[in-house]
Amino acid sequence: MTPGKSIHALIDLIARLPIQVVPENVEDDIQSLRVAYSDDDHFCQALTAIGHEIIVALRDPQQYGKALGHAYEGWRRSKFQSEKESKREADLRLIFRATSGGIEVRAFGHRRLPNTVYFRGRKR
């Protein structure tokens, strides 16, 4: 799949499911993800992994992932790998919280590059 098609697939998934987002934040997260993954294939894999993680989080958003504190009180995070076959440490994060019937996504992206997903999400 091409990067453009992968981006559209993620945006279509978000639009079809009971997910609340700020469109400008999604755009920012995708741009940051592109910086973290300059290789087209790896970028597409990361977008696919984020879409999959959103679906998983929707199943039980009040229990899935780990509860966060401080600036993220009431939010949860999940950590996961951009590559299915990888045995490396999870390199992606999704920050979300349960809403009535769905989730709100505050941020997603690489855990460290180009800056941490937590730093970007805190400003929102």
N, C-alpha and C positions, 0 to 999 in steps of 0.2 A: 504494500500500500504506500502511496506517496504521502509526504508530510501534509499537503493540503487536504487530502482525503481523510487522513487520520484526525486532523483538527476538526473537520466537518462532522466526522463520526462522533467525536466526543461532544461537540456542541449539540448535535441532534439527540444524543442520549440524554443529556442534561435537560433538553427541552421536552422530551417525552415522559420523563419520570417526575415524581413529586419532589423536586429539588429546587430550593431557593438559592439564587446566586446574584451577585452584582456583576452584570456583564463586563464592566471595565476591569473587575478583579480577575475574571476568567481570562480575559485578554492578556493582562499583566502576567498571570501565572503561566500561560502558554508561552509568552515571550521569554520569561525567565527559564522555563524548561528548555527552550530552544538553545539558550546560551549554555546551559548545563550539558546538553546532548547535541553537539554539532553534527554528529553523524546521522544521516537521514534514517537509517534503519533503527538505530538505538532510540532516536527521538520518537519514531512511530511506535516502538515497543513501549516506551514510557507512557505515551498517550493512551494506548490500549490498556496498560496496567492500571492507570488512573480510572478509566471507565469501568473496568472490572471491580476495582476497589469501591467505587461509589455504589455499585449494585450490591456488593457484599454488605456495606455499611447500612444500606436501606433495609436489610432483613431484620435487624435488631439494633437500631441506632442508639438506644439508651444503654445497651450493654456492650456493644462492639467497640473494640479499640481500648484506649486507656484514657481515663478522665484527666483533664489538665487543670491547672490552678493559676493563681496570680492573674495576669492580664487575660487569661483564657478560662476563667471560672465559668463552668457550665458547658464548656466545649470538650470534645473528645478528639483524639488523634489515633490514626492507624499508621503503621509503618509497613512497607512492603517493597518488593524488589521490582525493578524495571524489566528485568529479564526473568522469564519463567524458570529457565534451566540453571540459573546462577546459584552458586552456593555462597556468594558473597553476602556481606551485611546489607540489610534493607536500605536502599538509597532514596526511596520516595516517601512522602508523607501526605496525608489527607487530614485536614482539620475541619471538623463538622460538629453539628449538634442536632439533636432530634427536634422535629417540629410536629405539629399534629398531622399525622399521615405521611411524613417524609423526613427529609433532612435539609439543613441549611449548610452550604459549603462556604467556609470562610477563606480557605486557601488550600492549594495543593502544589506539589513540586518536589524538587530535589531537596534533600535535607540540609545541604550546605551551599550549593552553587546556584546562581552567582552570589546570592546571600541566602541565609537560612529562610526556609518557608515560615518559620516562627516570627522572624523579624518582619517580613513582608506582611504577614497576617495581623500582627500587633497594630499596625498602622490603620487597619480597616475598621 
